Every structure is written in C-alpha cells, then in structure tokens.
Amino acid sequence: MSEIKLIECPRDALQGYPIFIDTNKKIDYLNSLLKIGFHTLDCGSFVSKKMVPQMSDTSEVLKAIDLEGIKTKILVIVANERGAIEASKYDNIDYFGYPFSVSENFQIRNTNKTIHESLHVLLKIIEIANKSNKEVITYLSMGFGNPYGDPWSVEIILECIYKFKLLGIKTISLSDTIGVSKNDQIGKLFKSLNKDFKEIEFGAHFHALPDEWFNKINSAYLSGCRRFDGAIMGWGGCPMASNLLIGNIPTEKLISYFNSLGEDLYLNFIAFESAYNNFKSLIHV
C-alpha cells in the first residue's frame, strides 16, 4: 500500500454552501467517493445544527451510506461532549475529529470554549471515543498563524502537541485555516514535529489560493508529511477567511502531484471521475 494517505473532505467542502443540499443527493455523492479508495472520508459533523445547518442531516447520511466491501475510514467532526456521545452511537464511524486551536480568539469563536476549557472537552471526547472503539484525531486550527494577533510560534505548537501526546492522541492534522502558511514555515514545523514526536502521525490540512497549492504541498511532503487533506475542486474553506478564493487543496491536484512523483495511490480513477462529475452537479457548476 502507498505510504501516502489522502483524506477527502466533503464535509469541509460543503458545510458553508448556502443552499441546503438534499440528503439523498449527499448520500449518493458520498457513496461515489467511497468507491475511489481514499484512506479516510471526512463526511459530516455532530455540531450545532443552527451554526452549521448543511450538516444537520449527518445522522441520516451515516445510516444510509454503503460501506459494504469498503476500506475507506469514516471521520466526523465533534466539537463537544454532546456531539461525541451522539456520534458514538454509529458503528461505522472510525474517527472523531476535534477542532483545537492555538488561537484563543478562534477557539472561542469556533467552539465557545477557551483553550484551557477545550483541553478538558478533548479529554471527555477521548474517553467517549475509547468506550465506543473510535479514535480521536485533533485538527490544530490556525496552526500557521491567525488574523487576531494571538501569539504563534513553532514553540507554541510544540507545547500544544506535547499536551496532546500526554492525552494519548496519535494523529494530528495541522490546519492552515486562513491560508497564511509560508513554505519555509511549513518545512520547519513538519521537520520539528517529525523529529520530536515520532509516535504521532502528522497531517496537512491546507487552505490556499489557486496558485499556492503546489508549494505548500511540496514543502510538507519534502519535510516528511505523508497525510494530506483535500476536497474535489478545492471547494470550501474557512468562513473566517476574508478572501473567498482561499479554499481547500483540490484533490485532483494532490493526485496529480503524487502521480508525478511515482507514488502509487491505489485509487480507482474511473470512480474519481464519476464522483468529480457528481460534485459538479451537486453544486450546480
């Protein structure tokens, strides 16, 4: 199997889409993605339905997706204990994704909790995950800087990850939430993390302008990262970003990049083309 892990993120792509997408259409789209062979599908969230109405039907979607003979793992986002309890009822969920930020301002905006309070929430979520045979993946949002003037440094990131290590977290995805990461910064951070925390798998969840994706992915890969998040057509991104062009890394660009390196991703490319066309019809492109 390829050492590259591609995580497809339809949840991140669609959560801010202003027109509610019919549940059955979401199910059809996710089923088409499941045929491709991604390592993980980030497909929904158990968060406030008022704050993220597009994901209000996640429970219905999870009941209907077809995982027969599918190796792809299922991930959902949970932001509090209530969400983790609800998600724990679904046997087909493999991972809880928890958004944790080194920016105090963003953590409060995103989860209505301070960083200190969020560590306690994370501990509760881990306990629930352990009891229901799930694994917790933390998304370190604003992992490369923030627009609020909150302090950021490699040392702050390392200190935060050390706390995650003590809680038993095995996978951490660094999120460039507003697309501000620089190539040298990416390289320095991933090299430091892979050197100091060999027992933890680190992933890259970048947001970028259309002409920036290559340098960001290349910097992370050359610095040892082997886990990458993407979304078909680069759709989505953080609602906090002032530039609407700052979306996710397009999955098709990731595939092209790794193919050029000779990395065999073991994907079904006919299924990918079908899912790509499905997505275009879903958002009326």
Secondary structure, 3 states (H helix, E strand, C coil): CCCCEEEECHHHHHCCCCCCCCHHHHHHHHHHHHCCCCCEEEEEEECCCCCCHHHCCHHHHHHHCCCCCCCCEEEEEECCHHHHHHHCCCCCCCEEEEEEECCHHHHHHHHCCCHHHHHHHHHHHHHHHHHCCCEEEEEEECCCCCCCCCCCCHHHHHHHHHHHHHHCCCEEEEEECCCCCCHHHHHHHHHHHHHHCCCCEEEEEEEECCCCHHHHHHHHHHCCCCEEEEEHHHCCCCCCCCCCCCEECEHHHHHHHHHHCCCCCCCCHHHHHHHHHHHHHHCCC
